[in-house]
Structure formats: structure tokens, C-alpha cells
Amino acid sequence: MRAFVFPGQGAQAVGMGRALAEAYPQARAVFDEVDAALGEALSTLVWEGDAETLTLTRNAQPALMATSIAALRALEAEGVEMASAAFVAGHSLGEYSALCAAGSLSLSDTARLLRIRGDAMQKAVPPGEGAMAALLGLDFETASGIALAASEGEVCQAANDNDPAQVVVSGHKAAVERAVEAAKAQGAKRAVMLPVSAPFHCALMQPAAEAMRAALAEVTLAPPAVPVVANVRAEAVTDPEEIRGLLVDQVTGAVRWRESVSWMAAQGVTEFWEMGAGKALSGMIRRIAKEASVRQVGTPDEVKDAAGAA
């Protein structure tokens, strides 16, 4: 049993998806449609721009989604159907890629939603007020307790439960800095501030959640052809209205990636295919579902290898 998984922010790199677009007209068409939906040449930025501009949340989110869907279209061109997956799941913005892949959202709507999401998340907290930090070597319960104790009247909460020994905390900068020091004192292997532009997946993102509530109300959501494992639920959902609400909750809620992968493995998933840029999810999955096989599908060679193994 196979699951397709879709990466989140941080996986972006200048040049991603270009080889796919050159090798597969179906992949090129994805970038063309995203450019048209946004009214700008995002593909030029992705392939020829500078890393700093690509890393801006408003650009990285639709760019990563486009690269993921381009990889999927290339895979389909090689004869591997979307329906060959039992589940799809994505990390944070990757959940939108997963919903697009499963036919719940159109590609154009997904691109526009992610541009709105990126802008709203960036604007929700003034620069310098928020922060995120990775706590390595601590389990989720310990890291959550540290975040709660560090809040001291401010916001500090576990934002990403990535794998058994990697938790990201998010909130007010001073509170996150307190959490880093406390984590070190409690035996974390590493506790480091992350180079992010805003404190994602915490209560400070409430203005962005409201922006997404309004934006999502305007789009059509179809039942996904393949069940989508939702970040905030860590189990599969198929009802469009439930999905709509969960996407709003996701803006301020924790990304329960460890639990999501464990849930899929418990349902019988033995293969995880990471669609698009990077390999961050593959590393996490190997630490969560040790018996499962993992492969990246982000270049023409990887697409052909995956098709040969399907």
C-alpha cells in the first residue's frame, strides 16, 4: 500500500521542477497554469530567480505546490495513476498540494489560495515579534511542556510534531528563546532558532486563519479521489466541508506529522513517495515508520525509477 506525501516550506530551491518541465509537457503545463492563476511569471522566479525572493512565504508556498503537482503529472505521464495511492498527505502547505493532487481543489484555486495564505501568514505578526525553534532529541510531550512553561503570558506552543525526536515550537520571540534555553537544560540534543519570517502554526496566526476562512469560503472543494490525511486530525478525511474547516484550523494548529505517518503505517501503508522538492519528509518518515520504504519523486530520473517500481 502506497501513500503520496507532499513537502512544506523549507524544501524550496532555485531551479526546482525545471528539469521536469523540460522533460514532460504535462509538468510544464502545471507551471503555466500557476503563472496564469497568479498573473505573474512565478516559474521564472523558481527557475532563474534568487533564493531570498523564492523563500518569501508568498512565493515559496505556490512554488512548492507547483513543483509537487508537476512531479505528479510527470508520474502520471509514465503510467502511474493517482489512484494507485491509498492516501495522500502533506506537511503544512503540502496539505494543499495533497488536496490538489487528489482532485479536491483545482490547480488554479490551489495556487491562489496559497498566495493568499502566504501573504496572510506574513502579515499576521509584525517582523521581529515572532519566532520558531527546533527542539531535537525530545519527545512531543516533553517539548510541549517546555513550550507551555516558557510562555509566561505570551504565546509559545508546539507547532510541528515532525518525528519522534524533532519538535518545532512557535510563538513570541522572547518566549521561544526561553523555550530553547529550557530545552537545552532538559537534555535536548540541539535547540536552535529557525530562520523563518513568521511564527507559523500558533495562536499568533489567528488573523491569517480568518483570512483563509474567507478565501476558502469562495472556492469549490470536491470530495478527494484519494483520502487526505489532515495535519490537525492525523487521520483521513474525505468530506469537503470538513476539509474546509480543517484548513482554517491548520493555520493556528499543530502539524501532527509524526502521528499522521504512524496512522498511515497502521492502515497498512508500506511505501511513502515524496512528491516534488527536497527530501525532508523522507528523513522524518524513516524515523517514524522504520519498516516502510521511502522514495523521492522530484526529477525526471526519479519519476522513471518510481514508474518502473510501481
NUPA-290943 format. One line per 8 residues: number of its first residue (from 1); their letters; for each residue x, y, z of N, C-alpha, C. Coordinates in pm, whole numbers, always signed. Last residue first. Example, Ala and Ser with C-alpha at 12.3 -4.5 7.8 and 13.67 -1.06 7.14 Angstrom:
// NUPA-290943
2> SA> +1285 -225 +708 +1367 -106 +714 +1290 +3 +787 | +1319 -569 +780 +1230 -450 +780 +1320 -330 +780 $
This chain:
// NUPA-290943
310> AAGAADKV> +660 +80 -974 +518 +83 -937 +449 -52 -962 | +913 +98 -1063 +893 +21 -941 +746 +6 -905 | +900 +260 -1283 +949 +124 -1302 +924 +35 -1183 | +820 +494 -1162 +728 +428 -1255 +771 +283 -1277 | +1055 +554 -1022 +931 +526 -949 +832 +451 -1038 | +1230 +602 -1234 +1259 +495 -1138 +1132 +454 -1064 | +1105 +825 -1353 +1118 +700 -1428 +1146 +581 -1335 | +1130 +1008 -1139 +997 +973 -1192 +1005 +839 -1266 $
302> EDPTGVQR> +1405 +1028 -1120 +1330 +971 -1007 +1191 +930 -1050 | +1461 +1149 -1367 +1515 +1016 -1337 +1439 +949 -1224 | +1324 +1398 -1336 +1284 +1301 -1439 +1337 +1161 -1412 | +1260 +1451 -981 +1338 +1474 -1103 +1293 +1374 -1209 | +1108 +1371 -767 +1119 +1514 -794 +1201 +1550 -917 | +1037 +1164 -549 +993 +1172 -687 +992 +1322 -723 | +1202 +953 -316 +1174 +1089 -364 +1135 +1082 -511 | +1074 +690 -107 +1146 +735 -226 +1108 +879 -259 $
294> VSAEKAIR> +1085 +441 +142 +1064 +582 +111 +1138 +614 -18 | +927 +170 +315 +1022 +219 +216 +984 +362 +177 | +891 +97 +670 +840 +141 +540 +954 +179 +445 | +988 +48 +919 +974 -67 +828 +935 -25 +687 | +978 +289 +1057 +1109 +233 +1024 +1101 +116 +925 | +828 +552 +1067 +781 +421 +1019 +903 +346 +967 | +1001 +757 +1173 +868 +728 +1230 +825 +585 +1197 | +1232 +786 +1034 +1243 +782 +1180 +1111 +746 +1247 $
286> RIMGSLAK> +1139 +798 +775 +1229 +688 +812 +1243 +675 +963 | +1001 +1039 +786 +926 +914 +775 +1013 +795 +815 | +1211 +1227 +794 +1118 +1215 +907 +1049 +1080 +906 | +1326 +1182 +540 +1404 +1162 +662 +1316 +1144 +784 | +1111 +1255 +377 +1164 +1118 +372 +1244 +1086 +497 | +1080 +1525 +422 +977 +1433 +472 +1028 +1290 +476 | +1311 +1628 +294 +1293 +1643 +439 +1191 +1544 +494 | +1392 +1642 +35 +1378 +1508 +93 +1358 +1513 +245 $
278> GAGMEWFE> +1302 +1843 -259 +1364 +1811 -131 +1341 +1668 -85 | +990 +1877 -437 +1123 +1925 -399 +1171 +1867 -266 | +791 +1596 -535 +835 +1734 -552 +973 +1761 -499 | +666 +1366 -313 +643 +1425 -445 +691 +1569 -449 | +767 +1076 -175 +771 +1221 -151 +772 +1293 -285 | +595 +792 -103 +660 +861 -214 +651 +1011 -189 | +612 +517 +100 +583 +659 +100 +663 +723 -13 | +480 +199 +160 +562 +282 +71 +517 +427 +80 $
270> TVGQAAMW> +303 +82 +327 +441 +35 +337 +537 +114 +248 | +8 +116 +505 +97 +180 +409 +240 +132 +433 | -167 +14 +695 -106 -80 +601 -17 -18 +496 | -253 +172 +894 -356 +129 +798 -300 +34 +694 | -18 +233 +1019 -109 +142 +1089 -221 +93 +998 | +81 +420 +841 +151 +292 +855 +60 +189 +921 | -99 +628 +895 -97 +565 +763 -28 +429 +768 | -27 +683 +1162 -163 +641 +1129 -166 +571 +994 $
262> SVSERWRV> +236 +769 +1133 +208 +648 +1212 +69 +594 +1179 | +189 +1003 +989 +264 +893 +926 +238 +763 +1000 | +45 +1146 +1185 -14 +1120 +1054 +55 +1003 +984 | +222 +1167 +1400 +100 +1088 +1416 +37 +1053 +1282 | +414 +1334 +1275 +452 +1204 +1332 +329 +1113 +1344 | +256 +1563 +1213 +314 +1479 +1108 +351 +1340 +1159 | +59 +1766 +1289 +78 +1638 +1359 +136 +1535 +1261 | +102 +2090 +1329 +116 +1992 +1222 +153 +1859 +1288 $
254> AGTVQDVL> -130 +2269 +1536 -3 +2197 +1518 -11 +2103 +1398 | -312 +2563 +1421 -296 +2434 +1487 -163 +2367 +1456 | -346 +2785 +1268 -303 +2807 +1407 -273 +2676 +1480 | -401 +2664 +1023 -318 +2785 +1027 -264 +2810 +1168 | -581 +2454 +1057 -440 +2423 +1034 -350 +2545 +1049 | -836 +2557 +1059 -775 +2518 +1187 -624 +2500 +1174 | -869 +2580 +780 -868 +2701 +865 -798 +2669 +997 | -867 +2314 +712 -765 +2401 +654 -758 +2535 +728 $
246> LGRIEEPD> -1092 +2223 +844 -961 +2180 +893 -849 +2265 +835 | -1299 +2332 +690 -1279 +2376 +828 -1141 +2341 +882 | -1260 +2185 +451 -1257 +2332 +451 -1230 +2386 +591 | -1302 +1922 +537 -1170 +1963 +489 -1156 +2115 +493 | -1574 +1934 +586 -1483 +1908 +697 -1341 +1952 +660 | -1666 +1973 +329 -1687 +2079 +428 -1599 +2060 +551 | -1583 +1731 +197 -1533 +1863 +157 -1552 +1972 +263 | -1473 +1440 +353 -1587 +1531 +340 -1539 +1673 +309 $
238> TVAEARVN> -1250 +1290 +406 -1297 +1293 +269 -1412 +1391 +247 | -955 +1222 +597 -1084 +1290 +583 -1120 +1292 +435 | -748 +1023 +810 -801 +1056 +679 -936 +1125 +688 | -555 +1183 +1072 -628 +1070 +1015 -696 +1117 +887 | -466 +1413 +1195 -377 +1296 +1189 -454 +1167 +1155 | -578 +1662 +1225 -657 +1548 +1268 -572 +1421 +1278 | -413 +1851 +1120 -461 +1875 +1257 -540 +1758 +1313 | -350 +1743 +861 -247 +1779 +959 -300 +1785 +1102 $
230> AVVPVAPP> -531 +1466 +724 -525 +1608 +762 -423 +1632 +873 | -499 +1273 +456 -470 +1269 +599 -441 +1411 +644 | -746 +1215 +221 -638 +1306 +260 -620 +1298 +412 | -832 +952 -4 -845 +1016 +127 -721 +1098 +164 | -873 +1037 -345 -796 +956 -250 -808 +1024 -114 | -1037 +1222 -453 -1039 +1087 -512 -966 +986 -426 | -1219 +1434 -229 -1093 +1389 -287 -1104 +1246 -340 | -1506 +1616 -320 -1454 +1502 -242 -1324 +1452 -306 $
222> ALTVEALA> -1415 +1961 -388 -1480 +1834 -425 -1431 +1724 -331 | -1473 +2289 -322 -1396 +2174 -275 -1476 +2048 -310 | -1455 +2607 -461 -1522 +2477 -464 -1427 +2369 -416 | -1416 +2910 -266 -1372 +2810 -364 -1454 +2682 -352 | -1487 +3088 -69 -1513 +3128 -207 -1478 +3021 -310 | -1402 +3001 +172 -1547 +3006 +152 -1582 +3033 +6 | -1132 +3046 +164 -1180 +2909 +140 -1330 +2904 +117 | -1124 +3318 +232 -1079 +3274 +100 -1134 +3136 +66 $
214> ARMAEAAP> -1220 +3320 +498 -1289 +3396 +393 -1252 +3345 +254 | -1029 +3157 +619 -1171 +3122 +631 -1250 +3191 +519 | -798 +3301 +571 -818 +3175 +499 -963 +3129 +508 | -837 +3513 +746 -821 +3541 +603 -846 +3413 +521 | -836 +3372 +986 -959 +3440 +943 -954 +3474 +795 | -571 +3289 +991 -678 +3189 +989 -809 +3251 +941 | -442 +3531 +1015 -427 +3456 +891 -534 +3349 +878 | -512 +3599 +1279 -556 +3684 +1166 -545 +3612 +1032 $
206> QMLACHFP> -383 +3377 +1418 -529 +3386 +1409 -577 +3481 +1298 | -116 +3332 +1467 -160 +3327 +1328 -311 +3343 +1311 | -74 +3308 +1734 -46 +3439 +1674 -91 +3447 +1528 | -107 +3039 +1793 -222 +3129 +1811 -200 +3268 +1752 | +72 +2869 +1526 +46 +2901 +1667 -65 +3005 +1673 | +178 +2826 +1265 +110 +2720 +1340 +106 +2747 +1491 | +473 +3041 +1249 +363 +2964 +1191 +304 +2865 +1291 | +597 +3332 +1291 +573 +3217 +1381 +450 +3137 +1337 $
198> ASVPLMVA> +806 +3425 +1007 +688 +3443 +1094 +671 +3319 +1181 | +1029 +3363 +864 +984 +3502 +860 +865 +3530 +951 | +1304 +3169 +999 +1172 +3183 +936 +1124 +3327 +950 | +1544 +3007 +1084 +1542 +3128 +1001 +1410 +3142 +926 | +1502 +2901 +1427 +1492 +2875 +1283 +1485 +3006 +1204 | +1713 +2829 +1704 +1617 +2919 +1642 +1619 +2894 +1491 | +1759 +2505 +1844 +1806 +2614 +1760 +1691 +2699 +1707 | +1891 +2266 +2029 +1774 +2353 +2033 +1815 +2482 +1962 $
190> RKAGQAKA> +1987 +1925 +2050 +2007 +2058 +1995 +1879 +2136 +2012 | +1923 +1738 +2242 +2049 +1724 +2167 +2088 +1857 +2105 | +1800 +1839 +2561 +1783 +1833 +2416 +1919 +1818 +2348 | +1811 +1854 +2842 +1879 +1746 +2773 +1854 +1734 +2625 | +1709 +2071 +2971 +1640 +1942 +2992 +1696 +1831 +2903 | +1857 +2281 +2883 +1872 +2242 +3024 +1810 +2106 +3052 | +1755 +2301 +2626 +1896 +2264 +2645 +1919 +2214 +2787 | +1499 +2386 +2691 +1518 +2257 +2624 +1662 +2209 +2640 $
182> AEVAREVA> +1547 +2638 +2798 +1491 +2533 +2884 +1512 +2395 +2823 | +1636 +2772 +2570 +1726 +2757 +2685 +1678 +2646 +2778 | +1405 +2753 +2412 +1532 +2699 +2364 +1627 +2675 +2481 | +1218 +2895 +2563 +1198 +2751 +2540 +1328 +2684 +2494 | +1318 +3152 +2544 +1315 +3087 +2676 +1300 +2936 +2660 | +1269 +3192 +2272 +1409 +3192 +2321 +1417 +3126 +2459 | +993 +3195 +2281 +1060 +3086 +2208 +1207 +3078 +2252 | +956 +3432 +2422 +909 +3306 +2479 +977 +3186 +2411 $
174> AKHGSVVV> +1060 +3621 +2246 +1121 +3605 +2378 +1082 +3471 +2441 | +884 +3588 +2021 +1028 +3563 +2012 +1091 +3537 +2148 | +580 +3404 +2045 +653 +3530 +2066 +803 +3500 +2077 | +593 +3100 +1846 +525 +3200 +1929 +602 +3330 +1935 | +667 +2749 +1839 +639 +2875 +1771 +570 +2970 +1866 | +873 +2457 +1798 +787 +2543 +1879 +779 +2680 +1814 | +902 +2136 +1664 +923 +2278 +1642 +824 +2356 +1727 | +1071 +1836 +1736 +950 +1917 +1758 +987 +2063 +1735 $
166> QAPDNDNA> +1199 +1531 +1694 +1207 +1666 +1636 +1072 +1736 +1651 | +1185 +1262 +1749 +1285 +1343 +1820 +1303 +1481 +1759 | +983 +1138 +1600 +996 +1108 +1743 +1096 +1194 +1820 | +879 +1427 +1402 +916 +1287 +1415 +946 +1261 +1562 | +722 +1669 +1421 +774 +1618 +1295 +810 +1470 +1297 | +496 +1857 +1513 +541 +1730 +1571 +593 +1649 +1453 | +502 +2197 +1523 +523 +2084 +1433 +573 +1966 +1514 | +441 +2354 +1749 +381 +2384 +1619 +390 +2268 +1522 $
158> AQCVEGES> +386 +2409 +2082 +441 +2313 +1987 +366 +2329 +1856 | +400 +2760 +2173 +335 +2629 +2166 +404 +2540 +2065 | +361 +3055 +2323 +468 +2962 +2288 +406 +2823 +2289 | +266 +3382 +2388 +236 +3261 +2312 +364 +3182 +2288 | +290 +3492 +2734 +299 +3513 +2590 +257 +3384 +2520 | +277 +3398 +2989 +180 +3500 +2950 +187 +3538 +2804 | +491 +3209 +2975 +488 +3317 +3075 +399 +3433 +3032 | +602 +3007 +2804 +513 +3112 +2753 +504 +3233 +2846 $
150> AALAIGSA> +746 +2802 +2908 +822 +2918 +2859 +731 +3033 +2819 | +559 +2607 +2962 +626 +2672 +3075 +698 +2800 +3032 | +494 +2535 +2699 +392 +2590 +2788 +457 +2667 +2904 | +739 +2432 +2608 +678 +2547 +2542 +576 +2615 +2633 | +769 +2211 +2780 +868 +2319 +2781 +810 +2446 +2720 | +551 +2058 +2699 +558 +2108 +2836 +657 +2223 +2849 | +627 +1998 +2439 +505 +2076 +2463 +505 +2137 +2602 | +854 +1841 +2487 +868 +1969 +2416 +746 +2058 +2438 $
142> TEFDLGLL> +734 +1620 +2613 +834 +1699 +2683 +847 +1838 +2620 | +564 +1529 +2407 +509 +1568 +2537 +607 +1656 +2614 | +742 +1468 +2197 +642 +1574 +2182 +589 +1622 +2317 | +1086 +1423 +2307 +959 +1378 +2253 +856 +1491 +2259 | +1401 +1551 +2191 +1295 +1549 +2293 +1166 +1497 +2230 | +1577 +1583 +1988 +1612 +1487 +2093 +1514 +1484 +2207 | +1549 +1928 +1924 +1586 +1795 +1877 +1625 +1706 +1993 | +1347 +2183 +1845 +1398 +2114 +1964 +1423 +1969 +1924 $
134> AAMAGEGP> +1359 +2475 +1660 +1355 +2329 +1654 +1419 +2272 +1780 | +1154 +2766 +1672 +1277 +2696 +1708 +1255 +2546 +1700 | +1041 +3086 +1562 +1022 +2943 +1573 +1157 +2880 +1606 | +885 +3404 +1641 +999 +3319 +1609 +956 +3173 +1616 | +778 +3753 +1631 +759 +3609 +1644 +884 +3532 +1607 | +868 +4011 +1593 +791 +3981 +1714 +776 +3830 +1739 | +995 +4048 +1350 +1075 +4053 +1472 +1002 +4016 +1599 | +723 +4199 +1182 +857 +4141 +1176 +931 +4157 +1309 $
126> PVAKQMAD> +394 +4134 +1323 +498 +4228 +1278 +636 +4164 +1278 | +185 +3882 +1197 +270 +3922 +1309 +377 +4018 +1258 | +42 +3856 +958 -26 +3833 +1086 +52 +3885 +1206 | +171 +3871 +717 +119 +3996 +773 +64 +3979 +914 | +234 +3608 +658 +342 +3706 +670 +296 +3830 +745 | -15 +3494 +635 +73 +3447 +742 +186 +3546 +766 | -109 +3630 +409 -178 +3646 +538 -90 +3602 +654 | +66 +3546 +206 +57 +3688 +241 -3 +3706 +380 $
118> GRIRLLRA> +10 +3268 +210 +144 +3319 +234 +143 +3464 +276 | -265 +3267 +148 -217 +3211 +274 -78 +3265 +309 | -265 +3375 -109 -338 +3443 -2 -285 +3398 +134 | -114 +3173 -233 -66 +3312 -236 -135 +3393 -124 | -284 +2958 -188 -152 +2958 -123 -88 +3097 -129 | -506 +3027 -346 -520 +3011 -201 -385 +3018 -130 | -391 +3020 -603 -440 +3148 -547 -456 +3140 -396 | -326 +2746 -623 -222 +2849 -635 -268 +2980 -572 $
110> TDSLSLSG> -581 +2631 -599 -477 +2600 -501 -368 +2706 -504 | -713 +2731 -825 -760 +2770 -692 -653 +2744 -586 | -559 +2597 -1022 -563 +2743 -1016 -609 +2792 -879 | -612 +2325 -963 -476 +2377 -956 -476 +2530 -944 | -895 +2264 -747 -835 +2284 -879 -696 +2343 -862 | -921 +2022 -487 -905 +2162 -526 -850 +2167 -667 | -944 +1748 -509 -1038 +1820 -422 -1038 +1969 -454 | -761 +1594 -645 -874 +1649 -719 -977 +1721 -634 $
102> AACLASYE> -534 +1513 -524 -649 +1423 -512 -774 +1477 -579 | -369 +1732 -567 -335 +1604 -629 -455 +1509 -631 | -494 +1916 -399 -493 +1939 -544 -466 +1808 -617 | -437 +1798 -154 -577 +1816 -193 -589 +1841 -343 | -156 +1814 -158 -222 +1683 -149 -368 +1693 -195 | -121 +2091 -156 -72 +2012 -270 -141 +1877 -274 | -227 +2139 +97 -294 +2196 -20 -249 +2121 -146 | -36 +2014 +250 -172 +1961 +255 -255 +2015 +138 $
94> GLSHGAVF> +189 +2168 +223 +181 +2045 +145 +44 +1980 +149 | +174 +2358 +418 +124 +2395 +285 +111 +2273 +196 | +199 +2088 +630 +158 +2229 +630 +107 +2268 +491 | +275 +1822 +442 +323 +1892 +562 +291 +2040 +548 | +18 +1598 +329 +120 +1700 +307 +153 +1771 +436 | -101 +1295 +181 -83 +1381 +297 +24 +1483 +265 | -315 +1038 +57 -222 +1148 +33 -216 +1231 +161 | -355 +680 +24 -372 +806 +96 -279 +911 +37 $
86> AASAMEVG> -312 +490 -168 -422 +467 -74 -457 +595 +2 | -239 +537 -512 -212 +570 -372 -336 +542 -288 | -337 +494 -759 -251 +388 -705 -212 +416 -560 | -470 +716 -845 -549 +617 -771 -465 +501 -718 | -287 +840 -1006 -308 +894 -871 -380 +790 -784 | -99 +598 -1196 -219 +676 -1169 -223 +725 -1024 | +166 +591 -1402 +131 +565 -1262 +14 +656 -1224 | +252 +654 -1660 +157 +544 -1643 +119 +511 -1500 $
78> EAELARLA> +397 +872 -1709 +470 +745 -1716 +381 +626 -1681 | +219 +1067 -1652 +258 +1051 -1793 +334 +921 -1815 | +221 +1051 -1376 +102 +1003 -1448 +133 +981 -1596 | +467 +1172 -1335 +449 +1032 -1295 +328 +972 -1367 | +406 +1428 -1419 +509 +1352 -1490 +495 +1203 -1459 | +218 +1497 -1227 +176 +1490 -1368 +278 +1412 -1451 | +384 +1495 -999 +272 +1401 -1009 +228 +1385 -1154 | +555 +1707 -1058 +610 +1571 -1041 +501 +1466 -1054 $
70> AISTAMLA> +367 +1913 -1057 +441 +1883 -1181 +501 +1743 -1173 | +298 +1913 -792 +197 +1870 -888 +261 +1839 -1023 | +543 +2008 -681 +487 +1879 -642 +387 +1826 -745 | +565 +2258 -802 +668 +2157 -825 +617 +2017 -790 | +341 +2387 -698 +352 +2367 -842 +454 +2258 -874 | +409 +2392 -423 +291 +2318 -468 +301 +2288 -617 | +629 +2561 -431 +647 +2423 -387 +529 +2336 -431 | +501 +2797 -518 +609 +2737 -597 +631 +2591 -559 $
62> PQANRTLT> +316 +2870 -320 +266 +2823 -450 +374 +2756 -534 | +526 +2911 -109 +412 +2821 -95 +354 +2778 -230 | +720 +3096 -192 +759 +2957 -166 +638 +2864 -166 | +583 +3343 -208 +634 +3277 -328 +661 +3129 -306 | +507 +3408 +48 +407 +3425 -59 +452 +3358 -188 | +749 +3374 +193 +636 +3283 +212 +535 +3289 +97 | +1056 +3386 +25 +943 +3462 +81 +820 +3373 +82 | +1227 +3231 -126 +1200 +3187 +11 +1089 +3267 +77 $
54> LTEADGEW> +1261 +3373 -361 +1185 +3248 -365 +1142 +3204 -226 | +1428 +3575 -265 +1293 +3608 -311 +1205 +3484 -317 | +1657 +3424 -200 +1591 +3507 -98 +1448 +3540 -137 | +1743 +3305 -437 +1689 +3221 -330 +1612 +3304 -227 | +1638 +3457 -744 +1731 +3445 -632 +1662 +3373 -517 | +1538 +3286 -1050 +1542 +3394 -954 +1647 +3374 -847 | +1494 +3083 -1228 +1605 +3175 -1258 +1623 +3284 -1153 | +1287 +2919 -1140 +1395 +2860 -1219 +1516 +2951 -1234 $
46> VLTSLAEG> +1112 +3078 -991 +1151 +2946 -940 +1277 +2897 -1010 | +1078 +3301 -1157 +1140 +3317 -1026 +1192 +3183 -975 | +946 +3174 -1366 +1074 +3239 -1392 +1150 +3261 -1261 | +710 +3090 -1241 +805 +2989 -1288 +942 +3050 -1317 | +569 +3322 -1201 +631 +3258 -1084 +736 +3157 -1129 | +486 +3562 -1365 +572 +3451 -1406 +644 +3391 -1285 | +138 +3630 -1288 +281 +3665 -1290 +362 +3540 -1326 | -119 +3556 -1221 -98 +3676 -1301 +46 +3723 -1302 $
38> LAADVEDF> -186 +3325 -1097 -130 +3431 -1012 -109 +3562 -1088 | -278 +3173 -1311 -366 +3193 -1195 -318 +3309 -1108 | -52 +3169 -1478 -175 +3236 -1522 -267 +3267 -1404 | +125 +3017 -1322 +161 +3154 -1363 +35 +3232 -1401 | -22 +2779 -1314 +1 +2853 -1190 +40 +2997 -1221 | -8 +2704 -1584 -139 +2733 -1523 -124 +2811 -1393 | +268 +2667 -1616 +198 +2766 -1697 +64 +2805 -1634 | +312 +2455 -1440 +374 +2586 -1412 +305 +2696 -1492 $
30> VARAQPYA> +162 +2258 -1578 +132 +2294 -1438 +187 +2433 -1407 | +288 +2233 -1823 +153 +2290 -1820 +112 +2330 -1678 | +520 +2099 -1753 +530 +2237 -1797 +394 +2306 -1787 | +409 +1848 -1709 +468 +1921 -1596 +480 +2069 -1630 | +334 +1780 -1966 +231 +1783 -1862 +281 +1859 -1738 | +575 +1771 -2107 +481 +1880 -2134 +373 +1892 -2025 | +872 +1688 -1955 +731 +1647 -1964 +642 +1768 -1992 | +1126 +1801 -1951 +1111 +1662 -1994 +967 +1622 -2021 $
22> EALARGMG> +1096 +2057 -1856 +1164 +2039 -1984 +1142 +1898 -2040 | +975 +2012 -1613 +902 +2090 -1713 +964 +2074 -1851 | +1180 +1872 -1482 +1050 +1807 -1506 +976 +1878 -1618 | +1374 +2070 -1466 +1401 +1951 -1547 +1273 +1874 -1578 | +1240 +2246 -1288 +1272 +2287 -1425 +1297 +2166 -1516 | +1198 +2172 -1024 +1092 +2147 -1121 +1127 +2179 -1265 | +1411 +2422 -892 +1328 +2303 -870 +1219 +2292 -977 | +1554 +2653 -918 +1572 +2551 -1021 +1482 +2431 -1005 $
14> VAQAGQGP> +1607 +2715 -579 +1603 +2772 -714 +1636 +2662 -814 | +1405 +2533 -355 +1539 +2559 -407 +1525 +2617 -547 | +1213 +2443 -62 +1232 +2515 -188 +1380 +2534 -224 | +1163 +2333 +180 +1212 +2242 +76 +1249 +2314 -53 | +1050 +2530 +324 +1184 +2491 +362 +1247 +2399 +259 | +711 +2419 +350 +809 +2527 +334 +944 +2485 +391 | +652 +2070 +268 +616 +2204 +309 +730 +2302 +292 | +579 +1797 +36 +660 +1875 +130 +605 +2014 +158 $
6> FVFARM> +357 +1523 +40 +392 +1649 -26 +460 +1745 +72 | +317 +1177 -44 +329 +1285 +56 +394 +1406 -10 | +122 +901 -121 +197 +1014 -178 +198 +1125 -73 | +143 +564 -16 +94 +699 +10 +183 +799 -63 | +50 +222 -80 +135 +339 -104 +65 +467 -63 | +85 -119 +0 +0 +0 +0 +89 +124 +0 $
